[in-house]
Amino acid sequence: MPSQTSPSYDRIAVVYPPQLPEAAAEGQHVAQALRELGVSHVVARHISNEELRAEMKGGVFDLLIALGGDGTMLRAVHLSAPQGVPVLGINYGHFGFLIEVQRETWRQRLPDLLAGRCWVEERMMLTTEHWRGGLRLGSWQTLNEAVVARGQIVRPILITAQVDGSELASYIADGLLVATATGSTAYALAVGGPIMPPELRNMLIVAIAPHLSVDRAVILPEGARVSLKIQTSHQAVLSVDGHPPAHLENGDEVRVAASDHIARFVRFEEQGYFYRNLTRFMQQNPSTGGTR
């Protein structure tokens, strides 16, 4: 849903992935252009910079500008959402589904940004937790999806899904994912899930290659609490928003629920942009041969 207030930004961090030197160079140009437009405090650093991360946690910035692809946008949201800081993406990847501004147009957009001729889109996030024997081993903020899946051995695993303490279904499958509306156009779409408008605050459960199991996606309300219990005699993993996978053992549990944090994106186009971009992406997939 859109923010009801006009944004104003005076302290901006420009970030870029360290593996894209052209984005790093352009990030410095973006930072300099902001200074010339009168922004009081601007820094440009790669997104893994520890000083930057400490400053974000300390509330130093009120806007994050991320140069990269959708992978960079996910990392930017993980960094900014706990502080309530919005993200503006500039596309230096190949897909850029979460990004509105292209590398050729950012100079024209900066005056609009600073004059408040934009709006802030708010999207639901999830909290994903990994539990073993009553001990929480990890917790992640999640914008797209949490995926429980088999490892390198090509053999399905048994996953029992519960919703609010009641069993939903047991799946024998390559995996199961729990996604947000944002994630409905990511991995969930690739495995046959429905497309959900980004403003919806719902969760989506989709099986990956189910064998003689429920093969229909399930949409849950925002307040639902999902538990995935794993039974396997071989390798299984948990992957959240493309993070390095966490190893799962037989009997482990993955818990997913709505997060207290919200992903915020700066937008310039009217609110119907989502469907126009969706049509364009599905007619010509820009991710072929690309990296994030």
C-alpha positions in Angstrom: 0.0 0.0 0.0 1.3 3.6 -0.6 2.5 5.8 2.1 0.2 8.7 3.0 3.0 11.3 3.5 5.3 13.0 1.0 8.8 11.7 1.4 11.7 14.0 2.2 15.3 12.8 2.1 18.4 14.6 3.5 20.7 11.6 4.5 21.2 9.1 1.7 23.3 6.0 1.3 24.1 4.8 -2.2 25.0 1.1 -2.3 26.2 -1.4 -4.9 27.3 -5.0 -5.0 31.1 -5.4 -4.8 31.2 -7.8 -7.8 29.9 -5.1 -10.2 32.7 -2.5 -10.7 30.6 -0.5 -13.2 27.8 -0.2 -10.6 30.4 1.0 -8.1 31.7 3.7 -10.4 28.1 4.8 -11.2 27.3 4.8 -7.5 29.9 7.5 -7.0 28.3 9.5 -9.8 24.9 9.2 -8.2 26.3 10.4 -4.9 28.0 13.4 -6.5 24.8 14.3 -8.3 22.9 14.2 -5.0 25.5 16.5 -3.4 25.2 18.9 -6.3 21.4 18.9 -5.8 21.9 20.0 -2.2 21.6 16.7 -0.2 23.3 17.4 3.1 24.7 13.9 3.8 25.5 11.3 1.1 27.8 8.3 1.1 28.5 5.6 -1.6 29.7 2.2 -0.4 29.4 -1.4 -1.3 26.4 -3.1 0.3 28.5 -5.4 2.5 30.5 -2.5 4.1 30.5 -3.0 7.8 30.6 0.8 8.6 27.6 1.3 6.4 25.7 -1.5 8.1 26.5 0.0 11.5 25.3 3.4 10.4 22.1 1.9 9.0 21.4 0.3 12.4 22.2 3.6 14.1 19.5 5.4 12.1 22.0 7.6 10.2 20.2 7.4 6.8 16.6 8.1 5.7 16.9 6.6 2.2 18.9 3.8 0.6 19.6 4.0 -3.2 20.7 0.5 -4.5 22.4 -0.1 -7.8 22.2 -3.7 -9.0 19.6 -6.3 -9.8 16.8 -7.9 -7.7 19.4 -9.8 -5.6 20.9 -6.4 -4.5 17.4 -5.1 -3.8 16.7 -8.0 -1.5 19.9 -7.4 0.4 19.1 -3.6 0.6 15.6 -4.4 2.0 17.1 -6.8 4.6 19.4 -3.9 5.6 16.9 -1.1 5.6 13.5 -2.5 6.6 14.3 -2.9 10.4 14.9 0.9 10.5 11.9 1.8 8.4 14.1 3.2 5.6 12.8 3.1 2.0 14.8 1.8 -0.9 15.1 3.3 -4.4 16.5 0.8 -7.0 18.6 1.6 -10.1 18.8 -1.3 -12.4 22.3 -2.7 -13.0 21.1 -6.3 -13.3 19.2 -8.1 -16.0 15.7 -8.7 -14.5 15.0 -5.9 -12.1 11.5 -6.9 -11.3 11.6 -4.9 -8.0 13.3 -1.9 -9.7 11.7 1.0 -11.5 14.6 3.3 -12.4 16.9 2.3 -15.3 20.6 3.1 -15.4 19.9 5.5 -18.3 17.2 7.6 -16.5 18.4 8.1 -12.9 19.7 11.6 -13.5 16.2 12.7 -14.6 14.6 11.1 -11.6 16.8 12.6 -8.8 15.1 16.1 -8.9 11.7 14.4 -8.7 12.9 12.4 -5.7 14.2 15.4 -3.8 11.1 17.4 -4.7 8.8 14.7 -3.3 7.3 13.8 -6.6 7.2 10.2 -5.7 5.4 7.8 -3.3 6.4 5.0 -1.1 5.1 1.5 -1.7 4.8 -0.8 1.4 5.1 -4.5 1.2 4.7 -7.3 3.7 7.7 -9.2 5.0 7.9 -12.5 6.8 10.0 -13.8 9.7 11.5 -17.2 9.1 13.0 -19.3 12.0 14.9 -22.6 12.0 14.2 -24.8 15.1 15.8 -28.0 16.3 14.9 -29.8 19.5 13.4 -26.6 21.1 16.5 -24.5 20.1 16.2 -21.7 17.6 19.2 -22.0 15.3 18.5 -19.0 13.0 16.1 -16.2 12.2 15.7 -14.3 8.9 13.7 -11.4 7.7 12.1 -12.5 4.4 10.8 -10.4 1.5 10.3 -13.1 -1.2 10.2 -16.6 0.2 11.4 -19.3 2.6 12.2 -22.6 0.8 12.5 -26.0 2.4 14.0 -28.4 -0.2 16.0 -31.5 -0.8 19.7 -31.2 -1.1 22.0 -32.6 -3.9 20.5 -36.1 -3.6 17.6 -36.4 -6.1 15.1 -37.8 -3.7 12.0 -36.1 -2.3 11.5 -35.3 1.4 8.5 -35.4 3.6 7.2 -32.1 4.8 4.3 -31.7 7.2 2.7 -28.3 7.0 0.7 -26.9 10.0 -1.2 -23.6 10.1 -2.0 -22.2 13.5 -1.2 -25.5 15.1 -3.5 -27.6 12.9 -2.2 -29.9 10.1 -2.8 -28.5 6.6 -1.2 -31.3 4.6 1.8 -33.6 4.3 3.9 -33.3 1.1 6.3 -35.7 -0.5 8.1 -33.3 -2.8 11.4 -31.7 -3.8 10.4 -28.9 -1.5 7.9 -26.5 -0.2 8.0 -22.7 -0.2 6.2 -20.0 1.8 6.1 -16.7 -0.1 4.8 -13.2 0.2 2.9 -11.4 -2.5 6.2 -10.0 -3.6 7.6 -13.6 -3.8 4.6 -14.8 -5.8 6.4 -13.4 -8.9 9.7 -15.0 -8.0 10.3 -18.8 -7.3 6.7 -19.4 -6.5 5.7 -18.3 -10.0 8.3 -20.6 -11.5 6.7 -23.6 -9.8 3.2 -22.8 -10.8 1.9 -20.5 -8.1 -0.6 -17.7 -8.6 0.4 -14.1 -9.1 -0.6 -11.9 -6.2 -0.8 -8.1 -6.2 2.1 -6.7 -4.2 -0.1 -4.8 -1.8 -1.7 -8.0 -0.5 -0.7 -9.0 3.0 -1.1 -12.8 2.5 1.2 -15.8 2.6 1.4 -18.3 -0.2 2.3 -22.0 0.2 3.4 -23.8 -3.0 4.9 -27.3 -3.3 7.9 -28.0 -5.5 7.5 -31.1 -7.7 5.0 -32.9 -5.4 4.7 -36.6 -5.8 1.2 -38.0 -5.1 0.7 -35.0 -2.8 -1.4 -31.8 -2.8 -0.4 -29.9 -5.9 -2.4 -26.8 -5.4 -1.1 -23.5 -3.9 -2.7 -22.4 -0.7 -3.2 -18.7 0.2 -3.3 -17.8 3.9 -4.2 -14.7 5.8 -1.6 -12.3 7.2 -2.1 -13.5 10.8 -1.4 -17.2 10.0 1.5 -19.0 11.6 3.1 -21.7 9.5 5.1 -24.6 10.7 7.0 -27.0 8.3 8.3 -30.2 9.9 10.9 -32.1 8.0 11.3 -35.9 7.8 14.3 -37.1 5.7 17.1 -39.6 5.8 19.2 -37.5 3.5 20.3 -33.9 3.0 17.7 -31.1 3.1 18.2 -27.4 3.2 16.4 -24.1 4.1 17.0 -21.1 1.9 15.6 -17.7 2.6 15.6 -15.0 -0.1 18.6 -16.6 -1.8 20.8 -16.6 1.4 23.3 -19.4 1.6 21.3 -22.5 2.6 21.0 -23.8 6.2 21.4 -27.5 6.7 18.2 -29.3 7.9 18.2 -32.5 9.8 15.4 -35.1 10.3 12.8 -33.6 12.8 13.8 -30.0 12.2 11.1 -27.3 12.1 10.8 -24.1 10.1 8.4 -21.5 11.4 7.1 -18.7 9.2 4.9 -15.7 10.2 4.3 -12.1 9.3 7.1 -9.8 10.2 6.9 -6.6 12.2 9.0 -5.0 9.5 7.8 -3.6 6.2 9.7 -3.3 2.9 9.4 0.2 1.5 10.1 1.1 -2.1 10.3 4.6 -3.6 8.1 4.7 -6.8 7.5 7.4 -9.4 5.0 5.7 -11.7 1.3 5.5 -10.9 0.1 2.6 -8.8 -0.9 0.5 -11.8 2.8 0.1 -12.7 2.9 -3.5 -11.4 0.6 -5.0 -14.1 2.2 -3.1 -16.9 5.7 -4.3 -15.9 4.4 -7.8 -15.3 3.1 -8.0 -18.9 6.4 -6.7 -20.2 8.5 -9.1 -18.3 6.4 -12.1 -19.2 6.5 -11.2 -22.9 10.3 -10.9 -23.0 12.2 -12.5 -20.1 15.2 -10.2 -19.5 16.9 -12.6 -17.1 18.2 -15.0 -19.7 21.9 -15.1 -19.7 22.0 -12.5 -16.8 23.3 -12.4 -13.3 22.0 -10.5 -10.2 
